[in-house]
Amino acid sequence: MNRCRRRLVAASWIVAALLIAAAAQAQPAPFAFTVSTPDPASHLYHVRLRCDVAPADMVEFRMPVWTPGYYGLFDFAGNVRNLAAADGDGRPLPVEKSGPSAWTVRTGRAARIELAYDVLATNPFVANAFLDETRGYITPGALFVYVPGELRRPVTVTIDLHPKWSAVATALDPLPGGPAHTHTAALPLHSGPPPLEFRAADFDVLYDSPILIGNLESLPPFEIHGVPHRFVGHALGEFDRRQFMDDLRAIVQAGIDIIGDIPYRHYTFIGIGPGRGGIEHANSAAVAFAGPGQDRAARLRTLAFLAHEYFHHYNVKRIRPMALGPFDYDRPIVTSMLWVSEGFTVYYEYLMLARSGRMTQQELLEALGRTIAASENNPGRLFQSATASSRETWTQGPFGRGRGGIPRTVSYYDKGAVLGLILDLRIREATKNRNSLDTVMRALYRRYYKELARGWTDEEFQAACEEAAGTPLRDIFEYASTPKAIDYERYLGSAGLRLEPPRALPEGDLGALVEDVNGALTVAAVEAGSAAARAGLAGGDAIASMDGAAVDAGGLKSALAARKPGGLVRLVVRRAGAERTVDVTLDPRMERTWRLSPVPNPTPLQAAILESLTAARQ
């Protein structure tokens, strides 16, 4: 090599080194949190934060008002105690509460701020934080503050374990060069464990990564296509661990087969102990768990629960409405599509159990029948659509309101699962079973997650469904956006299925929901095709009398129960200030089980569609 060329090579190395150094300096310093539990019995976490900020007179720190995966508001800030601030040299800085979930630090234009505060954690719910002498569970949104405008900053979390505890379970990645440990590190207790250090690319990743601390158990892990999957938890109970993990592996495999891709490098089920509820995350699920149960029905419920939370890493985390990310943690995020995000996931939890061989076809039909029954037995179906239930979840809750008076809300879990079933059958019928709802989910995953890296709009979702079906699907989307009664026979018949016929009871039925409003018996809603509908009654009508006598809601119910089907009742009805007399011929009251069963002698296409519901990738 000649001298001139050697100089050029040397110069190139120098330039490259300078560029690398400049790039390293350009990377923003992480928000560095340290969590300790000096006295677990006090239920107080101690949190320290070190962060570098642009020089300013004031910096505001906020707590989220909700946490990803749970559509409800929390007063996380109300659990913060003893918040204090200092600059990088340890000089105290003034702090004032500047909002319900905000604190303003007068920084004196310091470039580095350090916070210290305690968080009271007494709620063992999966969407909150909890600490006692047995374990600590951290929903990160309940513990870690953020600075508006800085949500894209990297974050580190150091867990300073209490000496009596040995392990941390989280889906956060460990910091390179930190103490040797895995995501479920078991550390020696005799000398006291060193701090465990984790990292998150930004606050969205942090808030989506729960943390469990204690003396934890890790069940036998498994790999699928080289990707590790773990189940780690507290107080897991007595059961056959190997069989349970074999079942879980088969169910996870069935979920992966639906989409055909694994988007994470590792996945962890985190069992937080006995209780209720679970929350999905991008590469983990936090679940209340005390064993899968002793009888078959209990085991299937547990496996369905875990299948649900697992499939959410596709359907909601990656296949998602536009509103579900990136997030604003100051206010609720509103979408009309939770019937897809939650309801379809209910539908797929059953399919995953069936396709993995853990649930028989008969058990699948029973599960679908129970879901139809839950939706149809709710009077709220006459008032609220699945899209409205989705939008209003922040005020009515995920399962609708059920206290006082006639229920007027629906669960987008139940109604969404039913809509998932009929949409799946509609697509299969239209394409002679070449396409299915699986086709739609894969297309959404590929286009919006993999290619465009964003969520989809309501219109884009419908377009994807209609593309898979090769035909308009206005009927399905009308069922989603209105309380219109579903024509089950039309859709179930495509798979050779039918609902058990209703049984007529020897009691008269009006076919209307009534309630007492300000002293007047008022029609709340009318069933389509009912005796009341044929007589022209409508919601809002006031019933002044029945057969010449004043009556209230309880009296009307008793009177109808004593009448025979085919009997005539005369109602005086007031509407818009006018009064009229209406004669109504009563129908028999119908008792329905909503049980599903195959029809005898199905066509080849019907048999193929039913069989393919429980088969692997379509």
C-alpha positions as CSV (number, residue, x, y, z in Angstrom):
1,M,0.0,0.0,0.0
2,N,1.6,3.4,-1.0
3,R,1.9,6.3,1.5
4,C,-0.9,8.4,-0.1
5,R,-3.3,5.4,0.1
6,R,-2.3,4.7,3.8
7,R,-3.1,8.4,4.6
8,L,-6.5,8.1,2.9
9,V,-7.4,5.0,4.9
10,A,-6.2,6.5,8.2
11,A,-8.3,9.7,7.4
12,S,-11.3,7.5,6.7
13,W,-11.0,5.7,10.0
14,I,-10.7,9.1,11.8
15,V,-13.8,10.4,10.1
16,A,-15.7,7.2,10.9
17,A,-14.7,7.4,14.6
18,L,-15.8,11.0,14.8
19,L,-19.2,10.2,13.2
20,I,-19.7,7.4,15.7
21,A,-18.8,9.6,18.6
22,A,-21.1,12.4,17.3
23,A,-24.0,9.9,16.9
24,A,-23.5,8.6,20.4
25,Q,-23.6,12.2,21.7
26,A,-26.7,12.9,19.7
27,Q,-28.6,10.0,21.4
28,P,-30.7,11.5,24.2
29,A,-29.8,10.4,27.7
30,P,-32.4,8.0,29.1
31,F,-34.8,8.8,31.8
32,A,-33.3,6.6,34.5
33,F,-35.6,5.3,37.2
34,T,-34.6,3.3,40.3
35,V,-37.2,1.4,42.3
36,S,-36.7,0.0,45.8
37,T,-38.9,-1.6,48.4
38,P,-37.3,-0.8,51.8
39,D,-40.4,-1.8,53.7
40,P,-42.8,-4.0,51.7
41,A,-45.3,-4.1,54.6
42,S,-45.8,-0.4,54.2
43,H,-47.1,-0.9,50.7
44,L,-44.8,1.9,49.5
45,Y,-42.5,1.8,46.5
46,H,-39.6,4.3,46.6
47,V,-38.9,5.7,43.2
48,R,-35.9,7.9,42.1
49,L,-35.6,9.5,38.7
50,R,-32.6,11.1,37.0
51,C,-33.3,12.9,33.7
52,D,-31.6,15.5,31.5
53,V,-33.8,18.2,30.1
54,A,-33.5,21.2,28.0
55,P,-32.8,24.3,30.2
56,A,-36.0,26.0,31.2
57,D,-37.4,27.8,34.1
58,M,-40.0,25.1,34.8
59,V,-40.5,21.4,33.9
60,E,-43.8,19.6,34.4
61,F,-43.9,15.9,35.4
62,R,-47.1,13.9,35.0
63,M,-48.5,10.6,35.9
64,P,-50.7,8.7,33.3
65,V,-54.4,8.7,33.9
66,W,-54.8,5.2,32.3
67,T,-52.7,2.3,31.4
68,P,-52.4,0.4,28.0
69,G,-54.7,-2.6,27.8
70,Y,-57.4,-1.3,30.2
71,Y,-59.9,1.2,29.1
72,G,-60.6,2.9,32.4
73,L,-59.4,6.0,34.2
74,F,-57.2,5.8,37.4
75,D,-56.0,8.3,39.9
76,F,-52.4,7.0,39.9
77,A,-51.2,10.5,40.9
78,G,-53.3,10.2,44.1
79,N,-51.0,7.5,45.3
80,V,-47.8,9.6,45.1
81,R,-46.3,10.7,48.4
82,N,-43.4,12.8,49.4
83,L,-42.3,14.0,46.0
84,A,-39.1,16.1,46.1
85,A,-36.8,17.4,43.4
86,A,-33.1,18.4,43.2
87,D,-30.7,19.5,40.5
88,G,-27.7,17.4,39.4
89,D,-25.6,18.7,42.2
90,G,-28.2,17.7,44.9
91,R,-29.5,21.3,45.5
92,P,-33.3,21.1,46.3
93,L,-35.7,22.6,43.7
94,P,-39.2,23.9,44.4
95,V,-42.1,21.7,43.5
96,E,-45.8,22.5,43.3
97,K,-48.8,20.4,42.4
98,S,-49.9,22.0,39.1
99,G,-52.8,19.7,38.1
100,P,-54.7,16.5,39.2
101,S,-51.9,14.4,37.8
102,A,-49.1,16.9,37.4
103,W,-46.2,18.5,39.4
104,T,-44.2,21.5,38.2
105,V,-40.5,21.8,39.2
106,R,-38.9,25.2,39.2
107,T,-35.5,24.1,37.8
108,G,-33.5,27.4,37.8
109,R,-32.6,26.2,34.2
110,A,-30.8,23.2,35.6
111,A,-30.0,20.7,32.8
112,R,-30.3,17.7,35.1
113,I,-33.3,17.0,37.5
114,E,-33.6,14.3,40.1
115,L,-36.9,13.3,41.6
116,A,-37.7,11.1,44.6
117,Y,-41.1,10.0,45.6
118,D,-43.1,7.2,47.1
119,V,-46.1,5.4,45.6
120,L,-48.7,3.7,47.8
121,A,-49.6,0.4,46.2
122,T,-52.5,-1.4,47.9
123,N,-54.6,-2.6,44.9
124,P,-53.9,-6.1,43.7
125,F,-55.8,-5.5,40.5
126,V,-53.8,-6.3,37.3
127,A,-54.1,-2.7,36.0
128,N,-52.7,-1.1,39.1
129,A,-49.6,-1.4,41.4
130,F,-49.4,-3.6,44.5
131,L,-46.8,-4.3,47.2
132,D,-46.9,-6.3,50.3
133,E,-44.6,-8.8,52.1
134,T,-45.2,-11.5,49.6
135,R,-44.5,-9.8,46.3
136,G,-44.5,-6.6,44.3
137,Y,-46.4,-6.0,41.1
138,I,-45.8,-2.9,39.0
139,T,-48.1,-1.5,36.3
140,P,-45.5,1.0,35.0
141,G,-48.1,3.7,34.4
142,A,-49.0,3.6,38.1
143,L,-45.4,4.2,39.2
144,F,-43.4,6.2,36.6
145,V,-43.8,9.9,35.8
146,Y,-43.1,11.4,32.3
147,V,-42.5,14.8,30.9
148,P,-44.9,16.0,28.2
149,G,-43.1,16.0,24.8
150,E,-40.5,13.5,25.9
151,L,-42.4,10.3,25.5
152,R,-40.0,9.1,22.8
153,R,-37.0,9.3,25.1
154,P,-35.3,6.0,26.1
155,V,-35.9,4.8,29.6
156,T,-33.9,2.6,32.0
157,V,-35.4,0.9,35.1
158,T,-33.2,-0.4,37.9
159,I,-34.9,-2.7,40.4
160,D,-33.1,-2.7,43.8
161,L,-34.5,-6.0,45.1
162,H,-35.4,-6.4,48.8
163,P,-32.9,-8.8,50.4
164,K,-35.6,-11.4,51.0
165,W,-36.6,-11.5,47.3
166,S,-34.8,-13.2,44.5
167,A,-36.3,-12.6,41.1
168,V,-37.9,-10.1,38.7
169,A,-40.3,-11.1,35.8
170,T,-40.7,-8.6,33.0
171,A,-40.6,-8.4,29.2
172,L,-38.3,-5.4,29.4
173,D,-34.8,-6.1,27.9
174,P,-31.9,-6.2,30.3
175,L,-29.3,-3.4,30.0
176,P,-26.2,-4.6,28.1
177,G,-23.3,-5.0,30.5
178,G,-25.5,-5.2,33.6
179,P,-25.5,-8.0,36.1
180,A,-25.8,-11.4,34.5
181,H,-29.5,-12.3,34.5
182,T,-32.4,-13.3,32.4
183,H,-35.9,-12.0,32.3
184,T,-36.7,-14.3,35.2
185,A,-33.4,-14.0,37.0
186,A,-33.0,-16.1,40.1
187,L,-30.3,-14.4,42.2
188,P,-28.4,-15.7,45.3
189,L,-30.1,-14.6,48.5
190,H,-27.2,-15.2,50.9
191,S,-25.2,-12.1,49.8
192,G,-28.1,-9.9,48.8
193,P,-29.0,-9.5,45.1
194,P,-27.4,-6.8,43.0
195,P,-29.7,-4.3,41.3
196,L,-31.3,-5.5,38.1
197,E,-31.3,-3.1,35.2
198,F,-33.7,-3.0,32.3
199,R,-34.3,-0.7,29.3
200,A,-37.2,0.5,27.2
201,A,-36.9,2.2,23.8
202,D,-39.4,4.9,24.9
203,F,-42.3,5.4,27.4
204,D,-44.8,3.5,25.3
205,V,-42.6,0.4,25.7
206,L,-42.1,1.1,29.4
207,Y,-45.8,1.6,30.1
208,D,-46.6,-1.6,28.2
209,S,-44.2,-3.8,30.3
210,P,-45.4,-4.8,33.7
211,I,-42.9,-6.0,36.4
212,L,-43.4,-8.7,39.0
213,I,-40.9,-8.9,42.0
214,G,-40.6,-11.6,44.6
215,N,-39.6,-15.2,45.1
216,L,-41.0,-16.3,41.8
217,E,-41.3,-19.7,40.0
218,S,-40.5,-20.2,36.4
219,L,-42.4,-23.0,34.7
220,P,-40.6,-25.2,32.0
221,P,-40.1,-22.8,29.1
222,F,-40.7,-23.7,25.4
223,E,-39.5,-22.4,22.1
224,I,-41.4,-22.0,18.8
225,H,-39.3,-21.3,15.8
226,G,-36.4,-20.5,18.1
227,V,-38.4,-17.9,20.1
228,P,-38.5,-18.5,23.8
229,H,-41.8,-18.4,25.7
230,R,-42.0,-18.4,29.5
231,F,-44.5,-18.5,32.3
232,V,-43.3,-16.9,35.5
233,G,-45.3,-16.1,38.6
234,H,-46.1,-15.9,42.3
235,A,-48.0,-18.5,44.2
236,L,-48.8,-20.6,41.1
237,G,-50.6,-23.4,43.0
238,E,-50.5,-27.2,42.7
239,F,-50.9,-28.7,39.2
240,D,-49.1,-30.7,36.5
241,R,-46.7,-28.1,35.3
242,R,-45.4,-30.0,32.3
243,Q,-48.9,-30.8,31.0
244,F,-50.0,-27.2,31.5
245,M,-47.0,-25.9,29.5
246,D,-47.6,-28.5,26.8
247,D,-51.2,-27.2,26.6
248,L,-50.0,-23.6,26.5
249,R,-47.4,-24.3,23.9
250,A,-50.0,-25.9,21.6
251,I,-52.4,-22.9,22.1
252,V,-49.6,-20.4,21.4
253,Q,-48.7,-22.3,18.2
254,A,-52.3,-22.2,17.1
255,G,-52.3,-18.4,17.5
256,I,-49.1,-18.1,15.6
257,D,-50.4,-20.2,12.8
258,I,-53.3,-17.8,12.3
259,I,-51.1,-14.9,11.4
260,G,-48.0,-16.8,10.2
261,D,-45.4,-14.5,11.9
262,I,-43.8,-14.0,15.3
263,P,-43.1,-10.3,15.8
264,Y,-41.3,-10.5,19.2
265,R,-38.0,-11.9,20.3
266,H,-39.3,-13.4,23.6
267,Y,-42.7,-13.6,25.3
268,T,-43.5,-13.9,29.0
269,F,-46.8,-14.8,30.8
270,I,-46.6,-13.1,34.2
271,G,-48.8,-14.7,36.8
272,I,-49.4,-12.1,39.5
273,G,-51.1,-14.4,42.0
274,P,-54.7,-15.2,42.8
275,G,-57.4,-12.8,41.7
276,R,-59.2,-11.8,38.5
277,G,-58.3,-10.2,35.3
278,G,-55.5,-10.0,32.7
279,I,-53.9,-7.4,30.5
280,E,-52.2,-7.9,27.2
281,H,-48.9,-6.4,26.2
282,A,-46.7,-6.4,23.1
283,N,-44.5,-9.3,24.3
284,S,-46.0,-10.3,27.6
285,A,-49.3,-10.7,29.4
286,A,-50.0,-10.0,33.1
287,V,-52.6,-12.4,34.4
288,A,-54.2,-13.3,37.7
289,F,-53.4,-17.0,38.1
290,A,-53.5,-19.6,40.9
291,G,-53.4,-22.7,38.7
292,P,-55.5,-24.0,35.8
293,G,-58.1,-25.7,37.9
294,Q,-58.9,-29.3,38.8
295,D,-61.7,-30.2,36.4
296,R,-61.9,-30.0,32.6
297,A,-64.3,-27.0,32.5
298,A,-62.0,-25.0,34.8
299,R,-58.9,-25.9,32.8
300,L,-60.6,-24.9,29.5
301,R,-61.6,-21.5,31.0
302,T,-58.0,-20.9,32.2
303,L,-56.6,-21.9,28.8
304,A,-59.1,-19.7,27.0
305,F,-58.2,-16.8,29.2
306,L,-54.5,-17.2,28.4
307,A,-55.3,-17.7,24.7
308,H,-57.2,-14.4,24.8
309,E,-54.4,-12.4,26.4
310,Y,-51.8,-14.0,24.1
311,F,-53.7,-13.3,20.8
312,H,-54.0,-9.7,21.8
313,H,-50.4,-9.2,21.0
314,Y,-51.6,-9.5,17.4
315,N,-55.2,-8.2,17.6
316,V,-54.9,-4.9,19.5
317,K,-51.2,-4.4,19.8
318,R,-50.3,-4.8,16.1
319,I,-53.6,-5.2,14.3
320,R,-55.2,-2.2,15.8
321,P,-57.5,0.7,15.2
322,M,-55.7,4.0,14.5
323,A,-56.6,5.4,18.0
324,L,-54.7,2.6,19.8
325,G,-51.2,4.0,19.5
326,P,-49.1,6.0,19.9
327,F,-50.9,7.1,23.1
328,D,-51.8,10.2,24.9
329,Y,-51.6,9.3,28.6
330,D,-53.4,12.5,29.7
331,R,-56.9,11.5,28.4
332,P,-58.9,8.5,27.3
333,I,-58.3,7.2,23.8
334,V,-61.6,6.7,22.0
335,T,-62.4,4.2,19.2
336,S,-65.6,2.7,17.8
337,M,-63.8,-0.6,17.1
338,L,-63.3,-2.4,20.4
339,W,-65.8,-4.9,19.2
340,V,-63.1,-6.0,16.8
341,S,-60.1,-5.6,19.2
342,E,-61.8,-7.3,22.1
343,G,-64.7,-9.2,20.7
344,F,-62.8,-10.9,17.8
345,T,-60.2,-11.9,20.4
346,V,-62.9,-13.7,22.4
347,Y,-63.9,-15.5,19.2
348,Y,-60.2,-16.5,18.5
349,E,-59.6,-17.7,22.0
350,Y,-62.1,-20.5,21.3
351,L,-60.7,-21.2,17.8
352,M,-57.2,-21.5,19.2
353,L,-58.3,-24.0,21.8
354,A,-60.1,-26.0,19.2
355,R,-57.3,-25.8,16.6
356,S,-54.8,-26.9,19.2
357,G,-56.8,-30.0,20.0
358,R,-57.6,-28.8,23.6
359,M,-61.3,-28.3,22.9
360,T,-63.6,-30.6,21.0
361,Q,-65.9,-29.4,18.2
362,Q,-68.8,-29.9,20.6
363,E,-67.1,-27.8,23.3
364,L,-66.4,-25.1,20.7
365,L,-70.1,-25.0,19.8
366,E,-71.1,-24.9,23.4
367,A,-68.7,-21.9,24.0
368,L,-70.0,-20.0,21.0
369,G,-73.6,-20.7,22.1
370,R,-72.9,-19.3,25.6
371,T,-71.5,-16.2,24.0
372,I,-74.6,-15.8,21.8
373,A,-76.7,-16.3,24.9
374,A,-74.8,-13.6,26.8
375,S,-75.4,-11.2,24.0
376,E,-79.0,-12.0,23.3
377,N,-80.1,-12.3,26.9
378,N,-78.9,-8.7,27.6
379,P,-81.8,-6.2,27.1
380,G,-79.1,-3.6,26.3
381,R,-79.0,-5.1,22.7
382,L,-82.2,-3.2,22.0
383,F,-80.6,0.1,22.8
384,Q,-76.9,0.1,22.1
385,S,-74.7,-0.9,19.2
386,A,-71.3,-2.6,19.4
387,T,-69.7,0.6,18.0
388,A,-71.4,2.8,20.5
389,S,-70.4,0.4,23.3
390,S,-66.8,0.7,22.1
391,R,-66.9,4.5,22.1
392,E,-68.5,4.7,25.5
393,T,-66.4,2.2,27.4
394,W,-64.6,4.9,29.4
395,T,-67.9,5.8,31.1
396,Q,-69.9,2.5,31.1
397,G,-67.0,0.0,31.5
398,P,-65.9,-2.8,29.3
399,F,-68.9,-5.0,30.0
400,G,-71.6,-2.3,30.0
401,R,-73.5,-0.9,32.9
402,G,-75.7,-3.4,34.8
403,R,-76.9,-1.5,37.9
404,G,-80.4,-0.1,38.3
405,G,-83.3,-0.1,35.9
406,I,-83.3,-1.7,32.4
407,P,-79.8,-2.3,31.1
408,R,-79.2,-0.1,28.1
409,T,-75.6,-1.1,27.3
410,V,-73.9,-4.1,25.7
411,S,-70.6,-5.7,26.1
412,Y,-68.4,-5.3,23.1
413,Y,-66.7,-8.6,24.2
414,D,-69.9,-10.6,23.7
415,K,-71.4,-8.7,20.8
416,G,-68.0,-8.5,19.1
417,A,-67.4,-12.2,19.4
418,V,-70.8,-12.9,17.8
419,L,-70.1,-10.5,15.0
420,G,-66.7,-12.2,14.5
421,L,-68.5,-15.5,14.1
422,I,-71.0,-14.3,11.6
423,L,-68.4,-12.3,9.7
424,D,-66.2,-15.4,9.5
425,L,-69.0,-17.5,8.2
426,R,-70.2,-14.9,5.8
427,I,-66.7,-14.7,4.2
428,R,-66.3,-18.4,4.1
429,E,-69.7,-18.8,2.4
430,A,-69.0,-16.0,-0.2
431,T,-65.7,-17.5,-1.2
432,K,-66.7,-21.2,-0.9
433,N,-64.4,-21.5,2.1
434,R,-61.3,-20.2,0.3
435,N,-61.1,-17.2,2.5
436,S,-62.1,-16.5,6.1
437,L,-61.7,-14.1,9.0
438,D,-58.1,-15.4,9.3
439,T,-57.5,-14.0,5.8
440,V,-58.6,-10.5,7.0
441,M,-56.4,-10.6,10.1
442,R,-53.4,-11.6,8.1
443,A,-54.0,-8.9,5.5
444,L,-54.4,-6.2,8.3
445,Y,-51.2,-7.4,10.0
446,R,-49.2,-7.4,6.8
447,R,-50.4,-4.1,5.4
448,Y,-50.9,-1.9,8.4
449,Y,-48.4,-3.3,10.9
450,K,-45.6,-4.6,8.7
451,E,-45.7,-2.3,5.8
452,L,-47.3,1.0,7.0
453,A,-46.5,0.8,10.7
454,R,-49.8,2.3,11.7
455,G,-53.3,1.4,12.7
456,W,-56.2,1.2,10.4
457,T,-59.3,3.4,10.0
458,D,-62.9,2.0,10.4
459,E,-63.3,2.3,6.6
460,E,-60.0,0.5,5.9
461,F,-61.1,-2.3,8.2
462,Q,-64.4,-2.8,6.3
463,A,-62.6,-2.6,3.0
464,A,-60.2,-5.4,4.1
465,C,-63.2,-7.6,5.1
466,E,-65.0,-6.9,1.8
467,E,-61.8,-7.6,-0.2
468,A,-61.5,-11.0,1.5
469,A,-65.2,-11.8,0.9
470,G,-65.2,-10.5,-2.7
471,T,-68.6,-8.9,-2.0
472,P,-70.1,-6.0,0.0
473,L,-70.7,-6.7,3.7
474,R,-73.1,-3.9,4.5
475,D,-75.3,-6.4,6.5
476,I,-72.5,-7.3,9.0
477,F,-71.5,-3.7,9.5
478,E,-75.1,-2.6,10.0
479,Y,-75.3,-5.2,12.8
480,A,-72.2,-3.6,14.3
481,S,-73.4,0.0,14.1
482,T,-77.0,-0.4,15.1
483,P,-79.1,-2.5,17.5
484,K,-80.7,-4.4,14.6
485,A,-81.5,-8.0,15.5
486,I,-79.1,-10.6,13.9
487,D,-80.6,-13.1,11.5
488,Y,-78.7,-16.1,13.0
489,E,-80.3,-18.6,10.7
490,R,-78.9,-16.8,7.6
491,Y,-75.3,-17.0,8.8
492,L,-75.1,-20.2,10.9
493,G,-76.7,-22.2,8.1
494,S,-73.6,-21.6,5.9
495,A,-71.7,-23.9,8.3
496,G,-74.5,-26.3,8.7
497,L,-75.3,-25.0,12.2
498,R,-78.6,-24.2,13.8
499,L,-79.8,-22.8,17.1
500,E,-81.9,-25.0,19.3
501,P,-85.6,-24.0,18.7
502,P,-87.2,-21.9,21.4
503,R,-89.7,-23.4,23.7
504,A,-93.1,-21.8,24.0
505,L,-94.3,-21.2,27.5
506,P,-98.0,-21.0,28.6
507,E,-97.7,-17.3,29.4
508,G,-98.6,-14.3,27.4
509,D,-95.9,-12.0,26.1
510,L,-96.1,-8.4,24.9
511,G,-92.6,-8.3,23.4
512,A,-91.8,-4.9,25.0
513,L,-89.6,-3.7,27.8
514,V,-91.4,-1.3,30.1
515,E,-90.4,0.7,33.1
516,D,-91.9,3.2,35.5
517,V,-90.7,6.8,34.7
518,N,-91.9,9.7,36.8
519,G,-95.1,7.8,37.8
520,A,-95.9,6.7,34.3
521,L,-95.6,3.2,32.8
522,T,-93.3,3.8,29.8
523,V,-92.3,1.6,26.9
524,A,-88.5,1.5,26.8
525,A,-88.0,-0.7,23.7
526,V,-90.0,-3.0,21.5
527,E,-88.8,-6.4,20.1
528,A,-88.8,-6.6,16.4
529,G,-91.7,-8.8,15.1
530,S,-93.4,-9.0,18.6
531,A,-97.0,-8.5,19.6
532,A,-96.2,-4.9,20.6
533,A,-94.5,-4.2,17.3
534,R,-97.5,-5.5,15.3
535,A,-99.8,-3.3,17.4
536,G,-97.6,-0.2,16.6
537,L,-96.1,0.4,20.1
538,A,-92.8,2.2,20.1
539,G,-90.2,3.3,22.6
540,G,-91.3,6.3,24.6
541,D,-95.0,5.4,24.6
542,A,-96.8,5.8,27.9
543,I,-99.3,3.1,28.9
544,A,-102.1,4.8,30.8
545,S,-104.1,1.7,31.5
546,M,-104.5,-2.0,30.7
547,D,-108.0,-3.4,30.3
548,G,-109.4,-0.2,31.9
549,A,-107.1,-0.3,35.0
550,A,-104.0,1.7,35.8
551,V,-100.9,-0.4,36.0
552,D,-97.2,-0.2,36.8
553,A,-94.3,-2.2,35.5
554,G,-94.6,-4.9,38.2
555,G,-98.4,-5.2,37.7
556,L,-98.1,-5.5,33.9
557,K,-95.6,-8.3,34.3
558,S,-97.8,-10.2,36.7
559,A,-100.9,-9.7,34.6
560,L,-99.2,-10.9,31.4
561,A,-97.8,-14.0,33.2
562,A,-101.5,-14.9,34.1
563,R,-102.7,-14.5,30.5
564,K,-102.6,-17.2,27.9
565,P,-101.0,-16.8,24.5
566,G,-103.5,-15.6,21.9
567,G,-105.3,-13.6,24.6
568,L,-106.3,-10.0,23.9
569,V,-105.3,-7.0,26.1
570,R,-106.6,-3.4,25.6
571,L,-104.0,-0.7,26.2
572,V,-104.6,3.0,26.4
573,V,-101.4,4.6,25.1
574,R,-100.2,8.2,25.1
575,R,-97.8,9.5,22.5
576,A,-96.8,13.1,21.8
577,G,-99.8,14.4,23.8
578,A,-102.3,12.2,22.0
579,E,-104.1,9.2,23.5
580,R,-105.3,6.1,21.6
581,T,-106.6,2.7,22.4
582,V,-104.6,-0.3,21.2
583,D,-105.7,-4.0,21.2
584,V,-102.8,-6.4,21.4
585,T,-103.0,-10.1,20.8
586,L,-100.4,-11.7,23.0
587,D,-97.7,-14.1,21.8
588,P,-96.4,-17.0,23.9
589,R,-93.4,-16.2,26.0
590,M,-90.4,-18.0,24.4
591,E,-87.6,-19.6,26.3
592,R,-84.4,-19.9,24.4
593,T,-81.2,-21.8,25.3
594,W,-79.1,-20.4,22.3
595,R,-77.4,-23.8,22.0
596,L,-75.7,-24.6,18.7
597,S,-75.8,-27.9,17.0
598,P,-75.0,-29.3,13.5
599,V,-77.8,-29.9,11.1
600,P,-78.3,-33.5,9.9
601,N,-77.1,-34.2,6.4
602,P,-75.1,-31.0,5.7
603,T,-74.0,-30.2,2.2
604,P,-70.3,-30.7,1.4
605,L,-69.7,-27.0,1.6
606,Q,-71.4,-26.7,5.0
607,A,-69.4,-29.6,6.3
608,A,-66.2,-28.2,5.0
609,I,-66.8,-24.8,6.6
610,L,-67.7,-26.3,10.0
611,E,-64.6,-28.5,9.9
612,S,-62.3,-25.7,8.9
613,L,-63.3,-23.6,11.9
614,T,-61.2,-26.0,14.0
615,A,-58.5,-26.6,11.4
616,A,-55.1,-25.0,11.3
617,R,-54.2,-22.1,8.9
618,Q,-56.9,-21.3,6.3
